[in-house]
């Protein structure tokens, strides 16, 4: 029994060693290919093409609809857009304050523009998820 376990351990060790060498060789080959323009194309195009092979199905059996999918996506993105708009508005407020501190008319203008832009982004993030509808109602 002891010989058997040693033989299995030796096979596992050799397999791991061969796998490590193969991985190292493949990594080095890819690295060499990525240094040439043709190599980048040869590697990037198949990856991009395989990313385009996603199956899309109509409504599934679980009662999911396109409107439900849009509502789910907007439910995830809506708070993020509101947060982003708020952050931009805060940066605009800081820019405006710095413009007033330095008595810089251009800084004040840019600050107010950024502040208003952030407010608009936040408002869109709050309004759009409630107004998108596929059915038109």
C-alpha positions as CSV (number, residue, x, y, z in Angstrom):
1,X,0.0,0.0,0.0
2,X,2.9,2.3,0.8
3,X,4.4,1.8,-2.7
4,X,1.0,2.6,-4.2
5,X,0.6,5.9,-2.4
6,X,4.2,6.9,-3.3
7,X,3.5,6.1,-6.9
8,X,0.4,8.3,-6.9
9,X,2.3,11.1,-5.1
10,X,5.0,10.9,-7.8
11,X,2.4,11.0,-10.6
12,X,0.7,14.0,-9.0
13,X,4.0,15.8,-8.5
14,X,5.0,15.2,-12.1
15,X,1.6,16.3,-13.4
16,X,1.8,19.5,-11.3
17,X,5.3,20.1,-12.6
18,X,4.3,19.6,-16.2
19,X,1.3,21.8,-15.8
20,X,3.4,24.6,-14.2
21,X,5.9,24.4,-17.1
22,X,3.1,24.4,-19.7
23,X,1.5,27.4,-18.0
24,X,4.8,29.3,-17.9
25,X,5.5,28.5,-21.5
26,X,2.0,29.7,-22.5
27,X,2.4,32.9,-20.5
28,X,5.8,33.6,-22.0
29,X,4.4,32.9,-25.5
30,X,1.5,35.3,-25.0
31,X,3.9,37.9,-23.6
32,X,6.1,37.7,-26.7
33,X,3.0,37.9,-28.9
34,X,1.7,41.0,-27.2
35,X,4.9,42.9,-28.0
36,X,4.0,42.9,-31.7
37,X,1.0,44.5,-33.5
38,X,0.1,41.3,-35.3
39,X,0.2,39.3,-32.0
40,X,-2.1,41.8,-30.3
41,X,-4.6,41.4,-33.1
42,X,-4.3,37.6,-33.1
43,X,-5.1,37.6,-29.4
44,X,-7.6,40.4,-29.1
45,X,-9.9,39.6,-32.0
46,X,-10.8,36.1,-30.9
47,X,-11.4,37.4,-27.4
48,X,-13.6,40.1,-28.6
49,X,-15.5,37.7,-30.9
50,X,-16.1,35.3,-28.1
51,X,-17.4,38.1,-25.9
52,X,-20.0,38.8,-28.6
53,X,-21.5,35.3,-28.4
54,X,-24.0,36.0,-25.6
55,X,-27.4,34.4,-25.9
56,X,-30.3,36.7,-25.5
57,X,-33.7,35.3,-24.9
58,X,-37.2,36.9,-24.9
59,X,-39.3,36.7,-21.7
60,X,-38.4,33.6,-19.7
61,X,-40.7,31.1,-18.0
62,X,-40.4,32.9,-14.7
63,X,-42.6,35.8,-15.9
64,X,-39.7,38.2,-16.5
65,X,-40.3,40.9,-19.0
66,X,-38.3,43.5,-20.7
67,X,-39.9,46.2,-18.6
68,X,-39.0,44.2,-15.5
69,X,-35.4,44.0,-16.7
70,X,-35.3,47.8,-17.4
71,X,-36.8,48.5,-14.0
72,X,-34.2,46.3,-12.3
73,X,-31.3,48.0,-14.2
74,X,-32.6,51.4,-13.4
75,X,-33.1,50.4,-9.8
76,X,-29.4,49.6,-9.6
77,X,-28.2,52.6,-11.7
78,X,-30.6,55.2,-10.3
79,X,-29.0,55.6,-6.8
80,X,-25.5,55.6,-8.4
81,X,-26.4,58.4,-10.8
82,X,-27.9,60.4,-7.9
83,X,-24.7,59.8,-5.9
84,X,-22.5,60.8,-8.8
85,X,-24.6,64.0,-9.4
86,X,-24.4,64.9,-5.8
87,X,-20.6,64.4,-5.8
88,X,-20.2,66.6,-8.8
89,X,-22.4,69.3,-7.2
90,X,-20.2,69.2,-4.1
91,X,-17.1,69.6,-6.2
92,X,-18.8,72.5,-7.9
93,X,-19.6,74.1,-4.6
94,X,-15.9,73.7,-3.5
95,X,-14.8,75.2,-6.8
96,X,-17.2,78.1,-6.3
97,X,-15.8,78.7,-2.8
98,X,-12.3,78.7,-4.0
99,X,-13.2,81.1,-6.8
100,X,-14.7,83.5,-4.3
101,X,-11.7,83.1,-2.0
102,X,-9.3,83.9,-4.8
103,X,-11.6,86.6,-6.3
104,X,-11.4,84.7,-9.6
105,X,-14.3,85.3,-11.9
106,X,-13.4,82.3,-14.1
107,X,-13.2,80.0,-11.1
108,X,-16.6,81.2,-9.8
109,X,-18.2,80.6,-13.2
110,X,-16.7,77.1,-13.6
111,X,-17.7,76.3,-10.0
112,X,-21.3,77.4,-10.6
113,X,-21.4,75.5,-13.9
114,X,-20.2,72.3,-12.2
115,X,-22.6,72.8,-9.3
116,X,-25.6,73.2,-11.7
117,X,-24.3,70.2,-13.8
118,X,-24.2,68.0,-10.7
119,X,-27.7,69.1,-9.7
120,X,-29.0,68.2,-13.2
121,X,-27.3,64.8,-13.1
122,X,-28.8,64.0,-9.7
123,X,-32.2,65.2,-10.9
124,X,-32.0,63.0,-14.0
125,X,-31.0,60.0,-11.8
126,X,-34.0,60.6,-9.7
127,X,-36.6,61.2,-12.5
128,X,-35.5,58.8,-15.3
129,X,-36.1,55.4,-13.5
130,X,-39.7,56.4,-12.8
131,X,-40.4,57.6,-16.3
132,X,-39.0,54.8,-18.5
133,X,-41.6,52.5,-19.9
134,X,-41.6,50.2,-22.9
135,X,-45.3,49.9,-23.2
136,X,-45.7,53.7,-23.5
137,X,-48.0,54.0,-20.5
